[in-house]
Amino acid sequence: MTGFFLVPIIITFMVIVLPIWIIAHYGTSWRVNRAISSSDEKLLAEVWDMAGKMEDRIGTLERILDQESPDWRTRT
């Protein structure tokens, strides 16, 4: 007789309560983690600066190679 009442309670929990609970949990954690932290923002700014410097260096190297070896781009 105990199993007769236990099965509908478990099914009701799994069909109604559990999905709402999971959606609320992951929705809350998504909202919390959506914003970028200050340390991540600082790291992103540093990477952006390094990428700009690297782009300048590559441009300088390409100009030097164009002057010293004009056909360097066509070599394989």
N, C-alpha and C positions, 0 to 999 in steps of 0.2 A: 504494500500500500504506500510505503514511503517513496518508492521509485515512481509511482504514478504521479505524485506532485512534484518530484524533483526534475523530471524530464522537461515538462513545460517551462519551469523556471529557468533551466539551463538554456533551452532553445530561445526563450524570450531575451535572456541576457545576451546571447550570441548574435541575435538578429537585430536587436534594437540598441542596447546599451553599449556593447563593444564597438560597433562602427562609429557611433557618436563620440565615444571616448577616444578612439584612435584619431579621428579627424580633428578633434579639439586639441589633442596633444601635439600632433605634427603641425597643425596650423599655428599654434602658439610658438613652437620652436622655430618654425620658418620665419615668423615675424621678428623674433628675437635675433636670429642670425642673418636677417636680410641686410641690416646696416653694416657698413664696413667699420672695423675698429680703427682707433687712432694709430696703433702700431702698423696695421695693414696699410693704412693710408700713407704713412711715412715711408714704408717699404716700397710702395707703388711709386711714390714721388722719386725715390732714389733710383729705382729701376728705369723710370722715364728719363731722368737726367743721364744715367749711364748709357742708355740707348741713343740719346742725342749726341753724346761725345763719341760713341762708337761710329755713328753715321758720319760724323765729321772726319774721323780718322780714316774710314774706308774711302771717303771722297778724296782725301789727301793722297792715300796710297794709289788710287786709280789715276789721279793726275800725274803722279811720279811715274807710274808704269806706262802711261800713255806717252810721256816724254822720252823715257829710256828704251821702251820696247813697244812701238806702236801696234804690233800685231799680237800682243799677248791675249787679247780677247778671242781671237779666232783659233788659237792653239787648243788642242784637246789632250 
